[in-house]
Amino acid sequence: MVTRNRDRTFLIGLVVVFLLASSVRVALPASKYTVWYERSLGFWEALLQGDLAGTFQRHHPGVSAMWIAGATLRLVMASEGWSTSEMLDLPRELSGPQGLPVQLGAAALGLTIALTIAIAYVQLYQLTNSTLAFVAGCLLALDPFHIAHSNMIHLDALLAAFMLLSALFLIRYLTGRAKGHLVASAFCGGLALLTKSPALFLIPYTCLIVAVDLLLAGRPLGPDNRLRWPERLALVLRRLAIWGLVAAAVFFLFWPAMWVQPLRTLGTMMERGALRHAGQTHPFLQFFLGEDVRDPGLLYYPASVAWKTTFVTLPGFLLAIWALLRRSGREDRRVQWYLLIFAVAFLVQMSLGAKKLSRYILPVFPALDVLAAWGLLQGARAGSRVLSRLTNVQAGRAVVTAALALAVPVHAVDVLSHHPYYGTHYNRLLGGSRVAQHVFQLGDQGEGLDMAARFLNAKPGPGFLTAGVCDPGNLMFRENFVGVSKPINHPDADYRVFYINDVQRAARFEHCTEYWRECLEQGPVWTTSFGRVPYVWICATYPQDIGSSAVDRRVDAQLGEHIELLGYAMDSGGLASTDGLTVTLVWRSDGDVVGDNHVFVHLLGEQGELVAQHDGVPRSDRPTWSWQDGEVVVDSHRLEIPQEGIATGASYTVTVGMYDHATKARLQVAMRDGARPADNRIRLESVRATSP
């Protein structure tokens, strides 16, 4: 019965952890990056054409991600009838970072990561106990920083997952000596190396803890409970050799480029990857501690870890450090110590490199989540002991259960409140986003720009709109906006869109700050915030003032319910048959025009006969249904005068109006003085014909 209950508890925990991890990683995946779905398709194209060397797409190398995402992308596109050339014509042919092929490719990676979290739960269940494994599994599944990078076709979240599994299987081997766990650790290590070069960290880490566990732990290893140092050293080397050979075999077998040019592949990976990242800074300035810097320095990653932990995991991690330093009890704490060594050593390794981005430190977080779960358990146990001493009531297990039962939902609510933009999460204990905006560059993934695009797409005639953006190449806006994206200072911009990441890094975007301040003074027409911090601002830049238009005379006539003719300008002098007549009209709309209204400009004779006319779409390219709220549209029409159509000295009248293009019905006209012309045309002025 006990075994059956334990199995039921294990299975329930496994299902809950997997569902939590998968649900947040496949729901609304989004990314501003395209490079890895381009490379994933390139990888598979090279593979299917027999170009094995072409499976080297990048020095990172990203092979594991390209196997998974590339296969999914090709299946989806093939099912949609895409040709090979269309599949490779990226990113234009894809329907944006949130299009179906990319969504499913990202979802495939997300499910893979969820599976690794479920496997981590299984290992923790065997290494520790059911309670700790379940809490750790929930924290792993709902780590907001890890989720943010799991919802895209990219490498860092997958790398972190494989590295955690490699470490856990290795620790499992050291505590049980089952060789299958050593092989599993090496297998996951090989997959991590195929994902990204920082996984090279696993090689010295494995050497360190295997040596520490065998040489310094003083475990009984022989009949006399001791092995001599040479024997221990030989045993260490044998275990490391097994790990290294299996990891190398995985690296070789799963990367076809290694089959045909192994030395060149490895050399390029090291030269352009690990060595270059260690010695060269990021090409763009970064915002850290209130200023733009080339290298954020040694404080950058520790600060990133602190702000990207949660309301629950940061206290839990601090409790874990406190419990480890207390050295009380007989509990085997090698799991915790080895994970702490993993986290600290990787943090140090990445801090020493010149090229820094917050996502590069992602492999630290799964280890911290496990440590935080253990720290919460230790803190709850300590609290129950204190409570028992104060009340003389032994309720230790109930207190521990209640504390952990509260911690997991609090963590879940804190994290899920940021759905689906998990990258906007910053630790509330440290002031959240309101403080973080003065420390880090926010919005690394373009969070909120897709919402800005949807706002503009809901405007009249969005396909006719031009949006000025600090970074017009940001796919989270560009690939979701149906209009045209241009640099922020483009003269034809109808709206300007400002993003917090671009505003913070003003040195990278020359005109961004200047226009942003103008936007704030004018007042944005739309903004969105995360954590009470504005991320995106939109300001209207289309003309809304008649003073900027060349108007000779005011009219202020109403046409229909939504359009005004504010005024006009006309060629000076008389009317000659050899000259045309240009009439410039200035319109304004309230943005609610539905119909396709065309303008007519008529030249009428003294008897009301039609002498010349020009009809068409306003400005020839701006249908009335695309006019924005309060927009002033300057609309010029050229009347060509027939050679024998006018008489010298005669008087002619210029009239204008609008009609519905579908029904040809004219819009009703109401003049400023209240008059309503029966023929729904506005008489501008009379001109006298002169001799040629």
MARMISE-885631 format. One record per residue (C-alpha): x, y, z. Coordinates in steps of 0.5 Angstrom, whole numbers, plus 500, padded with zeros to 3 digits. Layout:
residues N
- X / Y / Z
- X / Y / Z
...
//
This chain:
residues 692
- X / Y / Z
- 500 / 500 / 500
- 506 / 505 / 502
- 509 / 503 / 495
- 503 / 504 / 491
- 501 / 511 / 495
- 509 / 513 / 493
- 508 / 511 / 486
- 501 / 515 / 486
- 505 / 521 / 489
- 510 / 521 / 484
- 506 / 520 / 478
- 501 / 526 / 480
- 507 / 530 / 481
- 510 / 528 / 474
- 504 / 530 / 471
- 503 / 537 / 474
- 510 / 539 / 473
- 510 / 537 / 466
- 503 / 541 / 465
- 506 / 547 / 468
- 512 / 547 / 464
- 509 / 546 / 457
- 503 / 550 / 458
- 507 / 556 / 459
- 512 / 555 / 454
- 507 / 553 / 448
- 502 / 559 / 449
- 503 / 565 / 445
- 510 / 564 / 443
- 513 / 570 / 441
- 520 / 573 / 439
- 524 / 579 / 436
- 529 / 574 / 433
- 529 / 570 / 426
- 536 / 568 / 426
- 535 / 561 / 429
- 529 / 559 / 424
- 533 / 561 / 418
- 539 / 557 / 420
- 534 / 551 / 422
- 531 / 551 / 415
- 538 / 552 / 412
- 541 / 546 / 417
- 535 / 542 / 414
- 536 / 544 / 407
- 543 / 542 / 407
- 542 / 536 / 410
- 537 / 533 / 405
- 541 / 536 / 399
- 547 / 531 / 402
- 551 / 538 / 404
- 554 / 535 / 410
- 559 / 541 / 411
- 553 / 546 / 410
- 550 / 543 / 417
- 555 / 548 / 420
- 550 / 554 / 420
- 553 / 558 / 426
- 559 / 557 / 431
- 554 / 557 / 437
- 553 / 552 / 434
- 545 / 551 / 435
- 545 / 544 / 432
- 540 / 541 / 437
- 535 / 547 / 436
- 536 / 546 / 429
- 534 / 539 / 429
- 528 / 540 / 433
- 525 / 547 / 430
- 528 / 545 / 423
- 524 / 539 / 423
- 518 / 542 / 425
- 518 / 548 / 421
- 519 / 544 / 415
- 513 / 539 / 416
- 509 / 545 / 417
- 511 / 549 / 411
- 510 / 543 / 407
- 503 / 541 / 409
- 502 / 548 / 407
- 504 / 547 / 400
- 511 / 551 / 401
- 516 / 550 / 396
- 523 / 549 / 398
- 525 / 556 / 395
- 519 / 559 / 399
- 522 / 556 / 405
- 528 / 559 / 405
- 526 / 566 / 403
- 526 / 568 / 410
- 524 / 572 / 414
- 519 / 576 / 408
- 515 / 569 / 407
- 514 / 568 / 414
- 508 / 571 / 417
- 512 / 574 / 423
- 515 / 572 / 429
- 508 / 570 / 431
- 506 / 566 / 425
- 504 / 559 / 425
- 510 / 556 / 422
- 514 / 560 / 428
- 509 / 558 / 433
- 510 / 551 / 432
- 517 / 551 / 431
- 518 / 555 / 438
- 512 / 550 / 441
- 517 / 544 / 439
- 523 / 547 / 443
- 518 / 549 / 449
- 515 / 542 / 449
- 522 / 539 / 449
- 524 / 544 / 455
- 518 / 542 / 459
- 520 / 534 / 458
- 527 / 536 / 461
- 524 / 539 / 467
- 520 / 533 / 468
- 526 / 529 / 467
- 529 / 533 / 472
- 523 / 532 / 477
- 524 / 525 / 476
- 532 / 525 / 478
- 530 / 530 / 484
- 525 / 525 / 486
- 530 / 520 / 487
- 536 / 524 / 490
- 532 / 528 / 495
- 524 / 527 / 497
- 517 / 527 / 494
- 516 / 534 / 497
- 523 / 537 / 495
- 522 / 534 / 488
- 515 / 537 / 487
- 517 / 544 / 490
- 523 / 544 / 485
- 519 / 542 / 479
- 514 / 547 / 480
- 519 / 553 / 481
- 523 / 550 / 475
- 517 / 550 / 471
- 515 / 557 / 472
- 521 / 560 / 472
- 519 / 567 / 469
- 526 / 568 / 466
- 527 / 561 / 463
- 520 / 561 / 460
- 521 / 568 / 457
- 527 / 565 / 453
- 523 / 558 / 452
- 518 / 562 / 448
- 522 / 562 / 441
- 527 / 559 / 437
- 533 / 560 / 440
- 538 / 557 / 444
- 539 / 559 / 451
- 533 / 556 / 455
- 535 / 549 / 451
- 542 / 550 / 453
- 540 / 551 / 461
- 535 / 545 / 461
- 541 / 540 / 458
- 546 / 543 / 463
- 541 / 542 / 469
- 540 / 535 / 467
- 547 / 533 / 465
- 549 / 536 / 473
- 543 / 532 / 476
- 545 / 525 / 472
- 552 / 526 / 474
- 550 / 528 / 482
- 545 / 522 / 481
- 551 / 518 / 479
- 556 / 520 / 485
- 550 / 518 / 490
- 549 / 512 / 487
- 554 / 509 / 483
- 550 / 507 / 477
- 554 / 507 / 471
- 547 / 509 / 467
- 547 / 515 / 470
- 554 / 517 / 468
- 552 / 516 / 461
- 546 / 520 / 461
- 550 / 526 / 464
- 555 / 525 / 459
- 549 / 524 / 453
- 546 / 531 / 456
- 552 / 534 / 456
- 554 / 532 / 449
- 547 / 535 / 447
- 549 / 542 / 451
- 555 / 542 / 447
- 551 / 542 / 441
- 547 / 547 / 443
- 552 / 553 / 445
- 559 / 553 / 447
- 558 / 556 / 454
- 556 / 548 / 455
- 564 / 547 / 455
- 563 / 549 / 462
- 561 / 542 / 464
- 568 / 539 / 462
- 571 / 543 / 468
- 565 / 542 / 472
- 565 / 535 / 471
- 572 / 534 / 473
- 572 / 538 / 479
- 566 / 535 / 483
- 568 / 527 / 481
- 575 / 529 / 484
- 572 / 532 / 490
- 567 / 527 / 491
- 572 / 521 / 490
- 578 / 524 / 493
- 576 / 529 / 499
- 569 / 526 / 501
- 572 / 520 / 504
- 567 / 515 / 502
- 568 / 507 / 503
- 570 / 505 / 497
- 574 / 498 / 498
- 574 / 492 / 503
- 578 / 496 / 508
- 574 / 502 / 507
- 579 / 506 / 503
- 583 / 506 / 497
- 590 / 509 / 496
- 591 / 515 / 492
- 594 / 512 / 486
- 587 / 508 / 486
- 583 / 514 / 487
- 586 / 518 / 481
- 585 / 512 / 477
- 578 / 511 / 478
- 577 / 519 / 477
- 580 / 518 / 470
- 576 / 512 / 468
- 570 / 516 / 470
- 572 / 522 / 467
- 574 / 518 / 460
- 567 / 515 / 460
- 564 / 522 / 461
- 568 / 525 / 455
- 568 / 519 / 450
- 560 / 519 / 451
- 559 / 526 / 450
- 564 / 527 / 444
- 560 / 521 / 441
- 554 / 525 / 442
- 557 / 531 / 439
- 560 / 527 / 433
- 554 / 523 / 431
- 549 / 529 / 432
- 552 / 534 / 428
- 553 / 532 / 420
- 559 / 537 / 419
- 563 / 533 / 424
- 563 / 527 / 419
- 566 / 531 / 414
- 570 / 536 / 417
- 571 / 535 / 424
- 578 / 539 / 425
- 575 / 545 / 421
- 568 / 545 / 425
- 571 / 545 / 432
- 577 / 550 / 430
- 571 / 555 / 427
- 567 / 554 / 433
- 572 / 555 / 438
- 575 / 561 / 434
- 569 / 565 / 433
- 565 / 562 / 439
- 568 / 561 / 446
- 574 / 565 / 444
- 571 / 571 / 441
- 566 / 572 / 446
- 571 / 571 / 452
- 575 / 577 / 449
- 570 / 582 / 445
- 565 / 586 / 447
- 558 / 586 / 444
- 558 / 591 / 438
- 552 / 595 / 441
- 553 / 599 / 447
- 548 / 597 / 453
- 545 / 600 / 459
- 547 / 598 / 466
- 547 / 602 / 472
- 544 / 608 / 468
- 549 / 609 / 463
- 551 / 606 / 456
- 557 / 602 / 457
- 561 / 597 / 452
- 562 / 592 / 458
- 557 / 592 / 464
- 563 / 589 / 468
- 563 / 584 / 474
- 557 / 587 / 477
- 552 / 586 / 471
- 551 / 578 / 472
- 550 / 578 / 480
- 545 / 584 / 479
- 541 / 580 / 473
- 541 / 574 / 477
- 538 / 578 / 483
- 533 / 582 / 479
- 531 / 576 / 475
- 529 / 571 / 481
- 522 / 572 / 484
- 519 / 574 / 490
- 519 / 566 / 492
- 526 / 564 / 489
- 530 / 569 / 492
- 529 / 568 / 499
- 529 / 561 / 498
- 536 / 561 / 495
- 538 / 565 / 501
- 535 / 560 / 506
- 539 / 555 / 502
- 545 / 559 / 503
- 544 / 560 / 511
- 542 / 552 / 511
- 548 / 550 / 508
- 553 / 554 / 512
- 549 / 552 / 519
- 552 / 545 / 518
- 547 / 542 / 522
- 543 / 535 / 522
- 546 / 529 / 518
- 542 / 530 / 511
- 547 / 528 / 505
- 547 / 535 / 502
- 552 / 534 / 496
- 546 / 535 / 492
- 545 / 542 / 494
- 553 / 543 / 495
- 554 / 541 / 488
- 549 / 545 / 485
- 551 / 551 / 488
- 558 / 550 / 486
- 555 / 549 / 479
- 551 / 556 / 479
- 557 / 560 / 482
- 562 / 557 / 478
- 558 / 558 / 471
- 557 / 566 / 474
- 564 / 567 / 475
- 566 / 564 / 468
- 561 / 568 / 464
- 563 / 574 / 468
- 570 / 574 / 466
- 568 / 574 / 459
- 567 / 581 / 455
- 561 / 580 / 451
- 555 / 580 / 456
- 548 / 579 / 455
- 543 / 577 / 461
- 540 / 571 / 457
- 548 / 568 / 457
- 547 / 567 / 465
- 540 / 563 / 464
- 544 / 556 / 466
- 544 / 559 / 473
- 537 / 559 / 474
- 535 / 552 / 474
- 540 / 550 / 479
- 538 / 556 / 483
- 531 / 554 / 483
- 532 / 547 / 486
- 537 / 550 / 491
- 531 / 555 / 493
- 526 / 549 / 493
- 531 / 546 / 498
- 532 / 553 / 502
- 524 / 554 / 503
- 524 / 547 / 506
- 529 / 548 / 511
- 526 / 555 / 512
- 519 / 552 / 514
- 522 / 546 / 518
- 526 / 551 / 522
- 520 / 555 / 523
- 516 / 549 / 525
- 521 / 548 / 530
- 521 / 555 / 533
- 513 / 555 / 533
- 514 / 548 / 537
- 518 / 551 / 542
- 514 / 557 / 543
- 507 / 553 / 543
- 509 / 546 / 546
- 505 / 543 / 540
- 509 / 539 / 535
- 506 / 541 / 529
- 512 / 541 / 525
- 510 / 537 / 519
- 503 / 541 / 518
- 507 / 547 / 518
- 512 / 545 / 513
- 506 / 543 / 509
- 502 / 549 / 510
- 509 / 554 / 508
- 510 / 550 / 502
- 503 / 550 / 500
- 503 / 557 / 500
- 510 / 558 / 497
- 508 / 555 / 490
- 501 / 559 / 489
- 505 / 565 / 491
- 510 / 564 / 486
- 505 / 562 / 481
- 501 / 568 / 481
- 507 / 572 / 481
- 510 / 569 / 475
- 503 / 568 / 471
- 501 / 575 / 472
- 506 / 577 / 467
- 503 / 572 / 461
- 505 / 572 / 456
- 511 / 577 / 457
- 515 / 574 / 462
- 521 / 578 / 460
- 518 / 584 / 464
- 518 / 580 / 470
- 523 / 583 / 475
- 524 / 581 / 483
- 518 / 585 / 487
- 523 / 585 / 493
- 528 / 589 / 489
- 523 / 594 / 487
- 521 / 591 / 481
- 521 / 594 / 474
- 520 / 601 / 477
- 527 / 600 / 480
- 530 / 595 / 474
- 529 / 601 / 469
- 534 / 605 / 472
- 539 / 599 / 472
- 538 / 595 / 466
- 535 / 595 / 459
- 528 / 593 / 459
- 524 / 590 / 453
- 530 / 586 / 450
- 525 / 581 / 447
- 520 / 587 / 444
- 515 / 586 / 449
- 509 / 590 / 448
- 511 / 592 / 441
- 506 / 587 / 438
- 501 / 590 / 442
- 503 / 597 / 439
- 502 / 594 / 432
- 495 / 591 / 433
- 493 / 598 / 436
- 496 / 601 / 429
- 493 / 596 / 425
- 486 / 598 / 428
- 486 / 605 / 425
- 483 / 607 / 419
- 487 / 604 / 413
- 493 / 601 / 417
- 496 / 599 / 410
- 497 / 606 / 408
- 500 / 608 / 415
- 508 / 609 / 416
- 510 / 608 / 423
- 517 / 611 / 425
- 521 / 607 / 430
- 527 / 608 / 433
- 529 / 601 / 431
- 525 / 599 / 425
- 528 / 592 / 424
- 525 / 590 / 431
- 521 / 584 / 428
- 516 / 584 / 434
- 513 / 591 / 431
- 515 / 590 / 424
- 512 / 583 / 422
- 506 / 585 / 426
- 505 / 592 / 423
- 501 / 592 / 416
- 503 / 599 / 414
- 511 / 601 / 413
- 516 / 601 / 418
- 521 / 607 / 417
- 527 / 610 / 422
- 524 / 615 / 427
- 526 / 621 / 423
- 522 / 619 / 417
- 519 / 625 / 414
- 513 / 622 / 412
- 511 / 618 / 419
- 504 / 618 / 421
- 506 / 615 / 428
- 512 / 615 / 431
- 513 / 609 / 436
- 518 / 609 / 442
- 520 / 603 / 446
- 523 / 603 / 452
- 529 / 599 / 450
- 531 / 604 / 445
- 530 / 610 / 449
- 535 / 607 / 454
- 540 / 606 / 449
- 540 / 613 / 446
- 547 / 613 / 444
- 545 / 607 / 439
- 539 / 611 / 436
- 541 / 618 / 434
- 534 / 621 / 434
- 530 / 617 / 439
- 531 / 621 / 445
- 529 / 628 / 442
- 523 / 625 / 438
- 521 / 622 / 445
- 521 / 628 / 449
- 517 / 631 / 443
- 512 / 626 / 444
- 511 / 626 / 451
- 510 / 634 / 451
- 505 / 633 / 446
- 502 / 627 / 449
- 502 / 620 / 447
- 495 / 617 / 443
- 497 / 610 / 446
- 502 / 607 / 451
- 502 / 600 / 455
- 506 / 599 / 461
- 509 / 593 / 465
- 510 / 593 / 472
- 507 / 600 / 472
- 513 / 602 / 468
- 511 / 604 / 461
- 514 / 600 / 455
- 511 / 603 / 449
- 509 / 610 / 447
- 505 / 612 / 440
- 505 / 619 / 438
- 501 / 622 / 432
- 505 / 626 / 427
- 501 / 627 / 421
- 499 / 634 / 420
- 493 / 636 / 425
- 494 / 644 / 424
- 491 / 648 / 418
- 497 / 653 / 419
- 502 / 648 / 416
- 498 / 648 / 410
- 498 / 653 / 404
- 491 / 655 / 405
- 489 / 662 / 401
- 482 / 662 / 404
- 478 / 658 / 409
- 471 / 655 / 408
- 470 / 650 / 414
- 464 / 646 / 410
- 462 / 640 / 413
- 461 / 634 / 408
- 457 / 628 / 411
- 458 / 627 / 418
- 466 / 626 / 418
- 469 / 630 / 413
- 471 / 638 / 413
- 473 / 642 / 408
- 477 / 647 / 411
- 480 / 651 / 406
- 483 / 652 / 399
- 489 / 655 / 395
- 488 / 656 / 387
- 493 / 659 / 382
- 493 / 667 / 382
- 491 / 671 / 376
- 486 / 669 / 370
- 484 / 663 / 366
- 487 / 661 / 360
- 486 / 656 / 355
- 494 / 654 / 355
- 494 / 654 / 362
- 491 / 649 / 367
- 488 / 650 / 373
- 491 / 647 / 380
- 486 / 647 / 386
- 489 / 645 / 393
- 484 / 643 / 398
- 485 / 642 / 405
- 481 / 637 / 408
- 480 / 634 / 415
- 477 / 628 / 418
- 474 / 625 / 425
- 477 / 618 / 423
- 471 / 615 / 422
- 470 / 615 / 415
- 467 / 608 / 412
- 466 / 609 / 405
- 471 / 610 / 399
- 469 / 618 / 398
- 472 / 621 / 391
- 473 / 628 / 390
- 470 / 632 / 384
- 473 / 639 / 382
- 469 / 642 / 377
- 469 / 648 / 373
- 463 / 651 / 371
- 461 / 656 / 365
- 456 / 662 / 366
- 450 / 658 / 365
- 452 / 652 / 369
- 455 / 648 / 364
- 461 / 643 / 365
- 467 / 646 / 362
- 473 / 642 / 366
- 473 / 637 / 371
- 478 / 632 / 375
- 475 / 627 / 380
- 479 / 622 / 384
- 482 / 619 / 390
- 484 / 625 / 395
- 492 / 626 / 394
- 491 / 620 / 389
- 494 / 615 / 394
- 490 / 617 / 401
- 483 / 614 / 401
- 478 / 617 / 405
- 477 / 611 / 409
- 485 / 611 / 411
- 484 / 618 / 414
- 486 / 619 / 421
- 483 / 622 / 427
- 484 / 630 / 426
- 488 / 629 / 420
- 489 / 634 / 415
- 490 / 632 / 408
- 492 / 637 / 403
- 489 / 634 / 396
- 491 / 638 / 390
- 487 / 637 / 383
- 489 / 639 / 376
- 484 / 642 / 371
- 486 / 641 / 364
- 482 / 647 / 360
- 480 / 645 / 353
- 483 / 650 / 348
- 476 / 652 / 345
- 472 / 651 / 351
- 473 / 658 / 354
- 471 / 665 / 352
- 476 / 671 / 353
- 472 / 675 / 358
- 467 / 670 / 361
- 467 / 668 / 368
- 467 / 661 / 370
- 466 / 658 / 377
- 470 / 653 / 381
- 466 / 648 / 385
- 468 / 642 / 389
- 465 / 636 / 393
- 465 / 629 / 394
- 461 / 623 / 392
- 461 / 615 / 395
- 465 / 612 / 389
- 460 / 605 / 390
- 453 / 609 / 389
- 456 / 615 / 386
- 451 / 619 / 391
- 454 / 626 / 393
- 456 / 627 / 400
- 451 / 632 / 403
- 454 / 639 / 404
- 453 / 644 / 410
- 456 / 651 / 409
- 459 / 655 / 415
- 453 / 659 / 415
- 448 / 654 / 415
- 447 / 654 / 408
- 446 / 647 / 405
- 447 / 647 / 397
- 441 / 643 / 393
- 447 / 640 / 389
- 451 / 638 / 394
- 457 / 642 / 391
- 461 / 648 / 394
- 463 / 654 / 390
- 470 / 656 / 391
- 470 / 662 / 387
- 470 / 665 / 380
- 475 / 666 / 375
- 475 / 670 / 369
- 478 / 668 / 362
- 484 / 671 / 359
- 486 / 671 / 352
- 492 / 666 / 351
//
